């Protein structure tokens, strides 16, 4: 039995211990060996393929006619049907056991209620459950069915649907079907590939300011694949917290030349296109479309199950997702584990969803790159239950994931589903180069809590391939870098674990190169043992907010036009600090005076060990600005309860080696009349005094060590696929991510070339390859010498 099979069996066994009432819909683990009825019962097919041929050819079918409205259609084992139609007839059920491939030489349209890709000659009309042996009562597979893998092919990565043609699937709900399960596309341990014509960029920054009334905008770079008639959005750059309007605008392209795009209507709002903080323009159109036929009625969803293969690129998923129904999302990887390692979702647009954009559930090694999510009820890009690791979310845009309600029977009971562009509970995942805008509550939300609704922990995949039960709150960020949030509802970014849980100081959370702007709360930093490096704040009411000041290090923070509270006290109104912080490089551009100090002092020091250390603090003040640099916090005025206060040290403040110590006059250990301390406005305020002190070292609170190896994913060629060796050369492409920097990637002994972002995209060329089966094995190694212990191996057929 494979390691993946053992993990899935472990997951199923764990699920069996859950409350049957809670998880009857998706997590009951009573395995059986027959087809799963899921309430609809087994159905009979009215027409089936009898040989290879076109859909529109009657000779392809038995009975000898073309499928029509209401049919239950079976693509038989061993047959290959080319879908070459553009029919308005709604097929009730389409089950692919052989191969169904969409024509690439014409426009196609398939109207269908339930489309299932699975190796079974029996079927139900469930749009979620699989119908072969070795599935549990929820229809979730835990072993591969025998025989060749069924295939649904709407283009391939190597041969996508050409740009001059469209392929469209419309999902219809029909009477007699479950509104919770249908309409749907379900891939059950089969291969489902959906690939449209590539775009060089699906979204990018503006290259010049766009003013209200403008009908043209300038892109930051030229793009290919964009065309007249495409739908685009321009993201907000003027939104302020509390505003009820949306600054994001929808338009249609009427002309494009170089970097200049002409729109069908003038803009209503300004959109920033210069400097550090700029709006985005995103293309929502694709030539492959999966959509609900009735967005105002019963919507559809799609799902990949365990053991599946394939991927999605440059397709549009529109008006999908079932509101308030667990597990029914536009794009859903459901308990896949690592069986789809090598699969990716690239360049997709998910538009107007009623339940997420992309959900990664119980799935590892998934790549989500260059996607656009626009309008969702609840969170957008979403990892579901905290078991997910080594997934890569790279250069995605998330706009307007709005607040909704918790889903019934959701695994993580504490999640309010209140609208985060990006939401995840396990830090051992990679988020890089993503942008969130105008989401309901959060741009980015990392939320890790200890309770999984009384569920036993099925374990987390470790770097050595083992599965271990671990406290996921102790896992540090694998990689969080170059992410940006602007115009989001309440928080740009919130990172939190409960009860001060944290990784150790040798393995801290590391968050680098972050931008937050035009938001109420900048970063809510409720994660002890963390390094925040190179963070820019602009036009936020709060900068570092509600922090868990305990072994936190901040480096190179720049705060511009911060309103109420730039650098908050520990846990804000609790004003409690359990440990020390070290801030090296903090620049304030004090745009306006305020009543609350720039750096707030924490009032309570329950451990007696807390101190705040600052070095390289720079304040740029306009004339007349007298805002206090260090003082007690605003909002609730806290009466100190602890005998020890939290001193603030400003290192080298009066010159090299000359340190300022600021204390609170409200502290219980402050002795009035101590002539060492004095006022020094605007450094101090009405409740703080300062003294010069000597021999205070700037602390080293973290001692990071890199002992985690990289994680590698071969994305091309796909497992089992035929590969042409041109003059004995095979090109292999993939993704490798690491908590620091990948030093090299090796494929079958050949060194790969770094194509983008430190081997986050790489390419290797293998020479001297002969026809036949070829196993490709790729691993990464980082600068610290950590070599990947679980290389990715893919077997292909070289022609």
N, C-alpha and C positions, 0 to 999 in steps of 0.2 A: 504494500500500500504506500502511495506517495506521501511526502510530508504535507502537501496541500490537502490530501484526502484526510489525513489524520487530524489536521487543524480544523477542517470543516466538521468532522465527526465530533471533535471536542466542542466546537461551537454549538452544534446541535444538542449534544449532551447537556451543555450548560443551559441552553434554552429550555430544555425539558424541565428544569428545576424552577422555572418561572411560573408565576400565576397563570393558569390556563385562561382565566377570564381576561387578563390583561393582554396576553400575547396570542390569543386564538387566531387572529388575523394573519400574523406573519412570523410567529416564533414558536409554534408548537413543534416538538421534535419527535413525534411518534411515527417513525419511518414505516413505510409499507412497500409492497412490491407491485402495486398495480397503478393504473392511471388515476390521476387525482381529479375528482369531480368538482370540488370547490363550489358546490351548490347548484351549478348549472347542469350537471350530469353529462354523460358521454353523448356525443352527437355522431351522426352519420354524414359522410361526405356525399354530395350530390354529383360531383364531377371530379375526375382525377386525370393526371397526365399519364400517357401511355408510352411516351418516347420523347426524344429531344425535338425541340421546335419552338416556333413563336407562339406567344399567347393568343394572337389573333388568328392562328391557323387551326381550323376545326380538327385536322388530323392529329394534332397534339393531344387530343382529349378523348376520354370515354365518359359519357356518350360523345359522339363526334360533333361537337358544337363548341362555340366560344363561350366561356363562363359569362353568366349574366347576373343581374341584380338578384340578391337573396341566396345565391349559391354558397355552399360550403365546399371550398376547393382544396384539393390535395395535390401538391407537387410530389410525386412518388419518388421513392428511393431509386437512384441510378438514372434519373431523368434530369435534363437541364432545359428549363423553359426561359426564353427571352421575353421579358415584358416589353411589348412594342406598341402598347395601346394608349389612347387618351380618352378613356371611357368615363361617362357619368354614372354608369351602373355601380351600385354599392354592393360589393361582395360581403356577404355576412361573415364568413370565416375563410381565411387563407392560411393553410398550414404547409410549411416548406420542410419536406423531409429530404428531397433531393437538392437541386440548385435552382434558384430564381434569380436571374440577373437582368437588370434594366438596360434597355437599348441605349447606346451612346450616339446614335445617328439621327435621333428625332426627339421631339418633346413627348414626354409621357406623363400620364395622370392615372393614379390608382386610387379609387374610392373604396374603403374597406372598413369594417368594424373591428375585427380582431385579426392580426397578422402574427402567427407564431412560427418560429424557426426552431424545430426540435425533431429529434430522431424517434418518432412514434407514429404508428398508423392509427392510433386512437387519439381522441382529442376532446377537450371541453371548450366552452366558450369563455373561460376565464382569461382575462387579459393579463394575469400575473402568474398564475400557477403553471408549473410544468406538468406534463402528462405522460411520463414514462416511468419505468421502474426506478427504484432507489431515490424517491423523493419523500419528504415528510408531508404532514397534513396540510402545510401551507403551500405545498407544491415547490419547495426549494430542493434542488438536487444536491446529492452528496457523493455521487459516483458517476462516472461517464457511461452513457449508454453504449451498447455495442454497435459496430458498423461505422460507415463513413460519416463524417460530420456534415450535417445539413448546412446550406449556404444561402444567405440573402446578400445580394451584391448590387448595391446602387452605386456603381463606380468602385474603383479600387484606388489605393494610394498612388500606384504607378499609372493608372489609367482612369482618372476621375471623369465624371460626366463633363463633356466639353462645355466651354463657356457659352457657345452659341445655342445650346439646348438646355431644357429644364427637365427635371424629374421631380414629381410632386406626389406625395401621399397625403390624402385627406382622411382623417379618422372620424367615423360616424358612430354614434350610439344608436342601437336598434332595440326595439321593444323585445322584452324577454331576457335582456342581458343585465348583468349587475352594473349599477351605476358607479360602484366603487372600483370595479375591475376593468370595465370596458368604456370606450374603445381603447385599443392599445396595440403596441408592437412589443413582443416579448421574445427574447433570445435565450433559449434554454440549452446550455452546453453545446452551442452551435456557433457558427461564424456569421456575424452580421457586420458588413462593411457599408458605410454611407459616406460618399466622398464627392464633393462638388469641385468646381474650378477654383484653383488657388487664387488668393489675393496676396500681394507682397506684404501688405499690412492691413489688418482688419480695423485697427484704430491707431491714432497717433495724435501727437500734440499739434496745436495750431502754430503756424510760423509767424503770424502777425496778429495784432489786435483786430478784433472784429467789432465794429460799432453797431449800435442800434440803427436799423434802417439799411444796413449793408445787404447786398444781394450776392456778394462774392466773399469767399474766405480763402485764406492762404494756408496751405499745409506746411508742416515742418520739413517734409521731404516729398519727392515725387512717389506716386504709388502706381502699381499695375493691378489690373483686375477690376478696378472701379469703372463704372460706366454710367452713361445717361440713363435716368430712370431709377437708379438705386436710391433707397431710403437711407438717410443719415440722421444722426443726432449730434448736436453740439452741446457739450456739458456746461453746467452752470459754473460761473466764476464770480457771481455777485451775491449769492445767497447769504443771508445772515440768519442766525438761529432765531426761531420763533416766527419767521416769515412763512406764510401759508402758500405762497406762490412757488412754482417750479421755474428755475432759470434754464433748465435743459429744454432745448427746442428741437422739434422734428421737422425735417425738410426733405425734399427730393432733388437730386442732381439734375440740372438741365444742360450743363456743359462742364467739361473738365479739360484743362490745358496746362501741362506742367504741374505746378503746385497750386494753381488757381482753380477753385471749384465754384461754379455758379449755381445758385439755389433757386427754387421755384417761387419763394416768397422772401421778402426782406426780414431780417432778424428783428426781434422785439427787444432783446437785451444785449448788453455788451458781453463779449467773451474774450478773456485775456489770452494773448498769444505771444507775449514777450516776457523776458525775465525768468525768474525761478518758478513762478506759479502760473501755470497756463491751463486753459481748457483743452479738452480732447474733442476730436471729431471721430465718430465711429460709423462704419458702414454696416447696416443691418440686413442688406439683401444678399441672397445666395441663389445659385441656380439649382440647388437641391433643397427641397422644402418638405418638412414633416409638420403637419398642422391639424388642428381640430377643425372639423367642418362647421361646427356651431359653437363659436367661442362663448356665446351667451347661454348655451345649454350645457350638455354633459361633455366635458373635455376629456381628451385622451392623455396617454402617458407612454413612456417607453422604459424597458428594463433589460439589462444584461444579468443573467444568473451565473452561478459558479460553473467553471469549466468552459466558459465561452471564449471566443476569439473575435478579432476584428477591431474596428475603431471607426471614428467619425472625424471628418475634416470638411471645413468650408460648406457646411449645411446650415439651414435655418430651421429652428424648432419654434413654432409660433402657436400661441394660444393653447398651450398644453398645461398639464398639472391639475390635479383634482384638489380643489379647495377643501382643506380640513381632513384629508384622507392620508393616513400614514403610508409611505412607500409608493406613492403614485406621483412621480415627478417627470419633468420633460426628458431629462437624461439621468439614468439611475444605474449605478453599479451596485448590485445587491449581494452582499456576503460572498464576494468573488474571491476573497483572500488574495493569493498571488497567482492565481490561475490565468489572469489576463496580463501578467507582466509583459510589457512590450506594446500594449495597446495605448492609445492616446485619443484625446479629444482636442482637435486643433482648428483654430479659425472659425469656430461655430458662433452663430448668433442665436441667443435664446430670448425671445421677445414675448412680453405680455404673458408671464406665467402666473398661474394661481397657486403654485406650490414649488418653490425653489427654481434654480436654473440647472445646476449640476450637483447631484448627490453622490458622494463616495461613502458607501456603507460597508463596513467589514472588508475593506479592499485595500490592498497595498500595491505600491509601484505603479500607480496610475499617473499619467501626464495630462494636465489640462493647460493648454497654452494658446495664447493669442485669441481668446474667446471674448465675446461681448455679451454680457447679461443686461437686459433692459426691462425693467418692471417685473417685480415678483411680489407675491404675497408671502411674507415670512422671509427667512434668510435666503441668500442667493447661492453662492458657492459654498457647499456644506459638507462637512464630514460628520457622520451621524452618531456613533456610539463610543468613540474613544479608543477603539482597537486599531484604527487605521494608522499606518506608518509608511514612511518612504514615498509618499505621494508628492508630486511636484506641481504646484500652481504657479505658472510663469507668464507674466505679461498679459494678464487678463484685466478686463475693464468691467466693473460692476456698478450699475446705475439704477437707483430707485428700487431697491429691495425694501418693501414697506412693512410696517408692523402688522402682525397678524396674531392669531391665538396659538397656544400650544396644540400640537397634534394629538388626537386621542391615542393613548397607549404608546406614546413615544418612549424610546429607551431611556433617554436622559431627562428625567422628570423636571429638573430645575430649569431647563431652557425655556424662556418665555416666548421664543420665536418672534422676537420683536423687531426684526428687520435689520440684519447685518449683511453687508455686501459679501464678506468672507467670515465664516464661522467654523471653528474647529476646537475640539477638546483635548487632542493629543498633540504635544509640541513636536514630536519627532516626524515632522513633515516640513516641506520646503515651500515658502511663499516668497517669490522674488518678482520685482518689476510690475507688481499689480497696482491698479488705481481704483479707488472707490469714490463714488460721488453721489450725493443726494439720497443716501439710504436712510431708512426710517429712524433707526436708533444708533447704529454703529457703521463705520466703514469696515473696520477689522475687529473681530471679537474672538479672543482666545479665552475659553471658559472651562476650567477643569475642576470638577467637584468630586467628592469621594463616593457618592452613593449613586448606583445605577438602578434605581427602582427595585431594590432587593435582589438584583441579578448577580449570580456568581460571575466572577471575572473569568472569561475564557482564555485569557492570556494574550501577551503582546509578542509579536515577532521580534526576535533579537538579532543582532548583527551576525551571529554565528549560525543562524538558521533555526535555533531552538525557539520554543514558545514558553514564555515564563509569565507567571502572575506577578505584576509589578504595580507599584503605586504610580499611576501615570502622572500625578502632580509632581513627581520627582524627576521627570524627564525634561531636559532643557530643550529650548528651541533648536531644531536641527538647522534651519536657516530661515531668517526673516530679514530681508535686505532689499533696499531700493523700492520700498512700497510707499504709496502716497494716498492721502485721503483729503477730500475737500468738499465742503457743502453738505456734509452728512448731518443727520438730524440732531443728535445730542452729543455723541462722542465720535471723534475721528478714529481713535483706537483705544480699546480697553482690553487689558491683559490681566487675568486674575485667577488665583487659586484660593481655596477656602482655608481658613485656620492657619495661615502663614506657611502653608506647605510650599516647599521649594526644593530645587536641586541643590547639591552641595556647592561650595564656593570654588571647587576645581572644575565644575561642570555647570557654569551659570547659564541662564538665558542670555542670548546675545541678539540684539536688535540694532541693525546698522542702516545708515543712509535713508532716513525717513523724512517725509515731508507731510505736514498737516497744516491746512489753512481754511479760512472761512468756515469755522466750526465753533460750537460753544466750548466743549471740553476737548483739549488737544489729545493728550495721552493720559489715560487713567492707568497708573502703573502699580497694580496690586500684586506684583510678583517679587518677593524677596530673591536675593542672589541673582542679580541681573545687571547686564551692561547695556546701556543705551549710548550709541555712538553716532555722531554726525546727524543730529536731528534739527530740522528747521521748522519753526512755528511762525505763522503769519496770520494776522487778523483772527485770532481766537480769543474768547473771553478768558479761558484758562489755558495754561501751558501744561506743565507736569501737574496732574490733578490726583488727589486722593491716593498718594503713593504709599506703598508698604516699605517704608524706609528701614531696610535691614539688609546690609551687604549689597546695597545698590550703588553702581558706579555710573556716572554720566560724563561723557566726553564730547566736547565741541557741540554745544547747544547754542542755537541762535534764535532769539525771540524778537519778533518785530510786530509792532502794533497789537500788543497783548493787552486786553482790557482789564478784567477784574483781578485775577490772581495768576501771575506768571509762573511762580515756583511755589507750589502749595506746601502746607505742613503735613505731617504724617496723618494719614487717614482723615484729612480735612477736619470736619467738626469734632471728631474724637481727639484731634491734636495729640496723637500718641505715636511715639517712635520707639521701636523695639531694638534697633541696632543703628550702626553708623552708615553714613553715606559719604562718598567722595565725588566731587564735581570738579572736573578739570577742563576749563574752557566753557564759559557761560557769558554770552554777549546779549545785552539788552539794547534794543533800539526803542527807547521810551517815547512813543509817539504822543502820549497824552498823560497828564497827571492823574493819579488815582489815590483813593484813600487807603488802599491796602498795599503793604510793602511788596516789592518785587520778589524778595525771598522771605517766606514766612517761617517763623520759628515754631517748632513743636513744643507743646506745654508739658507733656507727660513722658517720662522716661522710666517705664516699669522695670526694665532690666538693670537700670543704673549704668548701662554701658553705651548708650546712644550718644553719638556726636555727629555734627554736620560739618564737613570740610569742603571749602571752596578754594579753587586756585584759578588764576587767569580769568577773573571776573572783569568784564568791560561794560561800561554803561555809556551809551551815546544819548545825550539829552538835548532836546531843543531848548532854546532860551526860555527861561522861566519855569522849566519843569523841575519840581522839588520833590518828586516822589521818593519815599523812603526806600532804601535798598534792603535793609534787614529789620524786621520787626515782627510783632505777634500777628497772628492770622486775622482775617476778616470773618464775616459771617457770624457764626455763634462764638461768643466770647467764653472760652473754657476756663474754669477755675482749676488751676493745677492740683492734681491729686497725689502726685508722687513726690517723695522727698528730694529727688534729684531731677534737675532740669536738663535740657538739651542745649549745650553751647553750640554756637556757630563760629567757626574759624575761617577767616579770610586770609589765606596764605599769601605772602609776599605783597600784602595790600599796601603797606607803607614803604615798600622797597624790598629788595632781595633779602630774604631771611627775616623780614619784619612782618609778623603775623598779627592780625586784628582778631580779638575774641569778643564776640557780641553775646550779651546775656539779656535775659528777660527780667524786668523789674518786678513782674508778677510771680516769678518762680519762688518756690518755698525755700530754696537754698540760697536765694539772693540776700545778701546782708546790706541793708540800707546804711548809707554813710561810708561805704567802701570807696575811698577816694581814688582807687585805681581805675575806676570806670567813670566815663563822662559822656556827655552828649556830643555827637558829631554829625549834625544834619548836613545833607540828607542821607548819610550812611545809616544813622539810627533815627528812631522816631520817639514818640511820647512814652513808649513802654519798653524801650531797649537802650542799652548803654554799651560802650565799647572801651576796650583797653588793649594796649600793645603787649603781646606776650612773646616769650622766647622758647626755643627748644621744643616746638610742637611739630612733629613730623607729619607730612601728608601721608595718609595711610594707604596701604595696599590691601584692599578688602577682598579682592578676588585673586585667585592664583590659577587661571585657566590652564588646563591641560587638554591636548587633543589626543584622545585615545579611541575615537569613533572612526571607523572606515567609511569610505564613500558608498553610495548605492547607485548601481548602474542598470540601465534599461536599454536593451536593443529595440529600437523602434522600426527598423527596416534592415533586411527583409523580415516579413512576418513568418511565424512558425509554420512549417509545412508548405510554404509557398514555393513555386518554381522560380529559379533565379538564373538569368542569363549571364554567363561569364564571357565578357568581351575580351578576347585575347588572353583568356585565363585570369582575368581580373574581376573580382567581386567587391562591390562597394557596400560597406556596412555603416549604418548611422544609428545614433542613439543619444541618450541623455545620461549624464552622471552628476549627482549632487553630493555635497559634503557639508559638514558643519563649518569647515573652514575653506580651504582651497584645494581643489583636485590638482595633483601634480601631473598625472598621466593616466591614460586609459589604454589598455592593451586588449586587442582582439586576435585570438589565435596566434599570439606572439608578435603581432604587428602593432606598432605604436600608432594611436589615433591622432588626428589633427584637431586642435581646438578651433571650432568654427565660431562659437559665440559664448560669451559670459563664463569663461573658465570651465570649459568642457560641459556646460549645460546643453550644448549642442556639439557633437563631435562626429568625425567621419574617419573611417579606416579603410584602406585599400589592401585587399588580400591578393597576392599574385601567385601564379602557378597553380591555380585551382582547376581541378579536373572534374568532368561530369560525374554525377552520382550524388549520394547523400552526403551532406556536409553539416557538421555540428559547429556552430559559431559560439565561442565562449568569450565573454567580455568581462573585465573587472577594472576597477579603478584603484588608484593609490594616491594618497594625499601627501602634502609637503612634510607631514610629521612621520611618514613611513608606514601609516596604517594601510594595509592591503585588504581589499574587500574579501570577506570570507564566504560570501554567497554570490559568486559570479553568475551572470545571466547566461544561460545556455539555450540556444535556439537551433533546431535542426531544419534544414531546407534542402530542396532538391535542385542541384545545379544542372542546367541543361547544356 
